[in-house]
Amino acid sequence: MPQYHGSCHCGAVRFRIDAAITELTTCDCSLCVKKNALMAKVHESQLTVLQGEDALSLYQWNTHRAKHYFCSRCGIYTFHRKRAAPDHYGVNVFCLDDFDPHGVPVRATEGVGMTVVDPAALPEWPGPRVAGDGG
């Protein structure tokens, strides 16, 4: 299993992922667009915070299901717990040491259309289906 080490800019937060990176994703939600995120999806068992868990700041918005983590010292987005797949993380591949994203396929995902309440939401979005669910 491939292993990658990563960190924020100042090095306060260090982590490791034990996963093959075969696809990268972008998202068009307002947060991902502003942070220009390019992410690798990994299962929660494949991400280990090695140092600086206490330096991580949490940002949540909208339904509060996704958990976006940033270094509280340098402000770099490191990873987030995914709203549509809460047992997975989206890892900022630009934080990974010696990882070259060129040549890895990039899939654009739709985040802007993930409404807070949508009884007809796509099955791959296990988020809220009715008002007050998961917010």
Order of alpha helices (4+ residues) and beta strands (2+ residues): beta-beta-beta-alpha-beta-beta-beta-beta-beta-beta-beta
